[in-house]
């Protein structure tokens, strides 16, 4: 037992020497040997290309009829007829309603009689100036003729006849434009006041989609620029439109209203929701697939491949069209970039390209 401390001390010395040798061997082992032990990550790749790039400006909005005009009942009275229903198509000038025209008819007849009496009075007064009207004195004849017409009441009665005719015409309500009837407010038998709205006529030979676009994108939009419109009734089929108006004001949210005109389409209705895509071509942009872009700690990263290893590249991102991303800085042209299995990829990790 006296030799036990010596034996324990010797054992510890031997153990320490073995640990020291293992550490030295570990230090001497090349880093490459550890990499070889890690299985290479299989990845898909693409090339960072400099090319024309379609930036997509997307915005939702509501469809409006190309023309929306109110059909107004211009005078008070009873509606004898309402000849339309909501959704019915009418042509410009079609009679869509009639008022009781008894009173306007009487006024019109009285005005016609008054004018006939004035004309008779004028002819009677004119007979007293036969010599003048048979002469060649055109100037004097014109002066006397005007005086006789005024004195006989022709001028006044002609105006009153026009007024009576207008009142009679207002007893009939006609379609102001061709289109579909909407928001019909009255039925036959209704007592209405003057200037009441009977209905709205929607001119659907064209539609207008009004959308709001970021002020930063408005410089990329111009009149007659083509646009794709996807109505909510059919989100798979694009309708062709073109930019027909740009509001020259920016609202409080930093948005600008853009109007897009479309042709007639039976599947479209005023008030329908739709989404517009306006393509703004960008020339000579360095572009990578969107799948190549990942974010680490809030920063954009694209992994490229060098010597069968991943390379971490911090990049500055430009415009995005949903499929491709514009790279402004941080990546070289013609770089081979990784587009799959890159979410958890590390810098200088071994990778293997999957051949499609």
C-alpha atoms as one frame of an Amber mdcrd trajectory, in Angstrom:
protein
   0.000   0.000   0.000   2.986   2.258   0.507   3.655   2.132  -3.266   0.045
   3.041  -4.227   0.649   6.810  -4.618   3.578   6.099  -6.922   1.505   3.721
  -9.026  -1.369   6.267  -9.300   1.056   9.013 -10.285   2.524   6.848 -13.024
  -0.922   6.024 -14.363  -1.853   9.710 -14.592   1.400  10.526 -16.417   0.728
   7.806 -18.981  -2.889   8.986 -19.432  -1.829  12.636 -19.903   0.783  11.622
 -22.470  -1.828   9.675 -24.464  -4.250  12.637 -24.497  -1.488  14.969 -25.632
  -0.614  12.656 -28.505  -4.281  12.448 -29.576  -4.591  16.242 -29.614  -1.439
  16.567 -31.679  -2.776  14.010 -34.141  -6.067  15.906 -34.284  -4.251  19.142
 -35.021  -2.211  17.428 -37.711  -5.338  15.993 -39.441  -6.149  18.206 -42.461
  -9.473  19.988 -42.654 -10.033  18.380 -46.022 -10.386  14.960 -44.413 -13.436
  16.179 -42.445 -15.038  17.563 -45.560 -14.551  14.262 -47.302 -16.427  12.553
 -44.519 -19.517  14.835 -45.045 -21.890  13.727 -47.810 -22.220  16.285 -50.628
 -25.579  18.055 -50.855 -27.374  17.406 -54.127 -28.414  20.675 -55.746 -29.978
  22.046 -58.909 -28.258  24.972 -60.552 -28.818  27.805 -62.995 -26.707  30.533
 -64.567 -26.776  34.182 -63.569 -27.536  35.783 -66.932 -27.558  39.340 -68.148
 -30.653  39.728 -70.312 -33.965  41.491 -70.856 -36.103  41.085 -67.753 -39.879
  41.552 -67.561 -40.735  43.303 -64.323 -44.349  42.613 -63.393 -46.416  45.374
 -61.812 -49.418  43.681 -60.205 -52.428  45.447 -58.718 -56.054  44.562 -57.875
 -59.024  46.737 -58.770 -62.696  46.867 -59.776 -64.184  46.838 -63.241 -66.362
  49.710 -64.415 -68.514  50.017 -67.512 -66.914  52.083 -70.261 -69.852  54.516
 -69.973 -72.330  54.964 -67.111 -75.200  57.399 -67.839 -78.318  58.153 -65.798
 -81.713  58.010 -67.482 -83.547  60.964 -65.892 -87.288  61.734 -65.724 -87.173
  65.446 -66.526 -90.679  66.472 -65.426 -93.127  65.483 -62.699 -96.071  63.192
 -63.398 -97.430  59.649 -63.369 -95.467  56.886 -65.034 -97.869  55.165 -67.420
 -95.288  52.710 -68.784 -91.892  51.332 -67.819 -90.767  49.251 -70.777 -87.467
  47.812 -69.460 -86.153  45.493 -66.797 -82.765  45.329 -65.089 -80.110  43.694
 -67.241 -81.990  44.388 -70.479 -79.958  45.756 -73.374 -81.324  48.929 -74.986
 -80.207  51.000 -77.941 -79.671  54.720 -77.801 -83.010  56.483 -78.341 -85.218
  53.541 -77.351 -88.322  54.592 -75.358 -87.869  53.088 -71.893 -90.751  54.845
 -70.065 -93.749  57.134 -70.684 -95.420  59.708 -68.432 -99.046  60.783 -68.536
 -98.888  63.370 -71.358-102.404  64.837 -71.053-101.300  68.260 -69.794 -98.273
  68.590 -72.110-100.511  67.668 -75.054-102.954  70.479 -74.233-100.117  72.978
 -73.898 -98.703  71.896 -77.240-102.062  72.266 -79.015-102.629  75.721 -77.494
 -99.179  76.825 -78.649 -99.860  75.619 -82.178-103.199  77.485 -82.287-101.584
  80.662 -80.943 -98.930  80.523 -83.641-101.518  80.001 -86.380-103.438  83.054
 -85.098-100.258  85.132 -85.106 -99.507  84.089 -88.672-103.056  85.109 -89.724
-102.633  88.475 -88.013 -99.282  88.936 -89.747-100.745  88.221 -93.201-103.590
  90.650 -92.524-101.197  93.416 -91.447 -98.937  92.724 -94.400-101.725  93.554
 -96.865-101.445  97.206 -95.892 -97.912  97.289 -97.343 -98.537  95.664-100.748
 -96.722  98.385-102.673 -93.641  98.070-100.492 -93.482  94.267-100.699 -93.955
  94.411-104.504 -91.041  96.850-104.839 -87.310  96.077-105.160 -86.407  97.812
-101.889 -85.145  94.688-100.094 -83.710  96.562 -97.133 -86.936  98.425 -96.356
 -88.995  95.235 -96.857 -86.845  93.347 -94.314 -87.295  96.058 -91.678 -91.083
  96.256 -92.108 -91.456  92.458 -92.243 -89.643  92.051 -88.927 -91.789  94.741
 -87.309 -95.008  93.077 -88.518 -93.907  89.658 -87.230 -93.062  91.123 -83.824
 -96.328  93.077 -83.609 -98.458  90.078 -84.618 -96.804  87.935 -81.894 -95.179
  85.403 -84.223 -91.755  85.572 -82.527 -93.187  85.025 -79.041 -95.534  82.246
 -80.137 -92.751  80.418 -81.976 -90.762  80.297 -78.700 -93.814  79.168 -76.734
 -94.421  76.386 -79.259 -90.832  75.153 -78.828 -91.279  75.176 -75.051 -94.542
  73.219 -75.332 -92.914  70.731 -77.681 -90.033  70.223 -75.227 -92.482  69.632
 -72.365 -94.340  67.094 -74.493 -91.093  65.346 -75.468 -90.119  65.071 -71.792
 -93.146  62.884 -71.170 -91.188  60.172 -72.964 -87.958  58.846 -71.366 -85.418
  57.568 -73.886 -82.175  55.660 -73.437 -79.316  58.210 -73.524 -76.798  55.594
 -74.730 -76.758  51.966 -75.825 -76.150  49.545 -72.966 -77.666  47.528 -70.147
 -80.261  48.772 -67.678 -79.153  48.831 -64.032 -80.624  50.091 -60.741 -84.207
  50.515 -62.030 -85.972  52.618 -59.369 -89.644  53.009 -60.449 -92.531  50.912
 -61.728 -95.523  51.844 -63.887 -98.066  53.846 -61.849 -95.487  55.644 -59.732
 -95.865  59.371 -59.094 -92.474  60.962 -59.670 -90.996  64.413 -59.332 -88.975
  66.274 -61.914 -85.338  65.294 -62.475 -85.765  61.904 -60.766 -83.406  59.102
 -61.846 -85.282  56.217 -63.465 -82.301  53.911 -63.948 -78.683  53.746 -65.010
 -77.525  52.681 -68.471 -74.193  50.892 -68.533 -72.334  51.018 -71.819 -70.553
  47.650 -71.811 -68.924  47.828 -75.253 -65.816  48.590 -73.191 -64.760  48.028
 -69.594 -62.335  50.008 -67.465 -60.305  48.481 -64.651 -59.008  51.037 -62.157
 -56.029  49.918 -60.075 -53.640  51.541 -57.606 -49.913  51.359 -58.383 -46.944
  52.260 -56.170 -45.514  55.687 -56.968 -42.068  54.063 -57.349 -43.408  52.000
 -60.276 -45.356  54.719 -62.082 -42.337  55.775 -64.178 -42.414  52.289 -65.760
 -45.995  52.729 -67.013 -47.094  54.661 -70.099 -50.273  55.168 -72.106 -51.240
  52.316 -74.463 -48.927  49.929 -72.603 -50.307  46.380 -72.723 -51.731  44.777
 -69.597 -53.063  41.347 -68.654 -56.337  41.308 -66.707 -57.536  38.334 -64.663
 -61.181  38.711 -63.527 -62.247  36.895 -60.374 -64.670  34.815 -62.464 -61.734
  33.275 -64.357 -58.328  33.665 -62.746 -56.613  31.348 -65.246 -57.391  33.158
 -68.497 -55.846  36.554 -69.182 -57.846  39.244 -70.965 -55.903  41.763 -73.020
 -56.116  45.401 -72.022 -54.127  48.573 -72.395 -53.339  51.524 -70.164 -55.771
  54.315 -71.069 -55.239  56.779 -68.221 -52.799  57.692 -65.447 -54.030  59.960
 -62.672 -51.424  62.741 -62.203 -51.813  62.646 -58.392 -50.295  60.502 -55.658
 -52.702  59.713 -52.814 -51.929  59.745 -49.086 -50.818  56.084 -49.262 -48.224
  56.705 -51.974 -50.389  55.135 -54.703 -51.328  56.333 -58.189 -54.544  55.337
 -59.971 -54.095  53.719 -63.381 -56.994  52.981 -65.758 -56.876  49.934 -68.036
 -59.374  49.592 -70.907 -60.688  46.207 -72.065 -63.012  45.209 -74.880 -66.526
  43.851 -74.402 -66.763  40.434 -72.761 -69.904  38.554 -71.750 -68.230  37.159
 -68.641 -67.515  40.622 -67.228 -69.820  42.664 -65.030 -69.379  46.226 -63.702
 -68.146  46.133 -60.117 -66.383  42.787 -60.569 -62.990  42.378 -58.871 -60.006
  41.753 -61.122 -56.212  41.723 -61.028 -53.998  43.488 -63.545 -50.427  42.637
 -64.538 -48.493  45.312 -66.420 -45.205  44.142 -67.931 -42.329  46.612 -67.786
 -39.307  45.253 -69.730 -35.912  45.957 -68.144 -32.929  45.707 -70.493 -29.487
  44.357 -69.607 -30.326  43.119 -66.090 -28.393  40.453 -64.198 -31.050  37.876
 -63.401 -31.258  34.651 -61.363 -34.225  32.328 -60.687 -36.190  33.359 -57.610
 -35.442  29.958 -56.032 -31.768  30.937 -55.902 -32.518  33.689 -53.392 -32.573
  32.958 -49.644 -32.499  35.244 -46.624 -30.140  34.932 -43.669 -30.506  37.315
 -40.716 -32.659  39.550 -42.889 -30.088  39.793 -45.696 -30.421  38.424 -49.225
 -28.025  35.597 -50.091 -27.333  33.675 -53.298 -25.143  30.545 -53.191 -22.847
  29.990 -56.138 -20.559  26.994 -56.787 -16.753  27.082 -56.812 -14.600  23.930
 -56.809 -17.615  21.745 -55.978 -18.327  23.822 -52.879 -21.042  26.340 -52.061
 -20.036  29.987 -51.871 -22.035  32.447 -49.771 -22.761  35.731 -51.643 -24.529
  38.651 -50.021 -26.466  40.382 -52.818 -28.487  43.535 -53.388 -31.833  42.635
 -54.931 -33.662  44.720 -57.537 -36.996  43.969 -59.167 -38.889  40.697 -58.874
 -41.376  39.263 -61.392 -42.383  36.199 -59.383 -40.109  33.835 -61.314 -36.841
  35.725 -61.639 -35.028  38.278 -59.497 -32.806  41.128 -60.610 -29.414  41.216
 -58.876 -27.923  44.701 -58.611 -24.725  43.902 -56.723 -22.835  41.023 -55.105
 -22.817  38.392 -57.868 -20.760  37.974 -61.017 -22.272  37.427 -64.431 -22.340
  33.774 -65.615 -21.972  32.478 -62.048 -23.442  29.026 -61.440 -26.036  29.547
 -58.710 -27.769  26.953 -56.532 -31.559  26.804 -56.842 -32.481  23.885 -54.543
 -31.578  22.599 -51.049 -30.131  26.018 -50.262 -32.260  26.977 -47.263 -29.923
  25.314 -44.720 -26.787  25.314 -46.855 -23.521  26.580 -45.298 -20.546  28.364
 -46.817 -17.978  26.017 -48.389 -20.213  22.983 -47.988 -19.578  20.182 -50.510
 -22.260  20.038 -53.202 -23.086  17.760 -56.089 -24.968  19.021 -59.154 -28.006
  16.955 -60.044 -28.210  16.447 -63.772 -31.765  16.718 -65.039
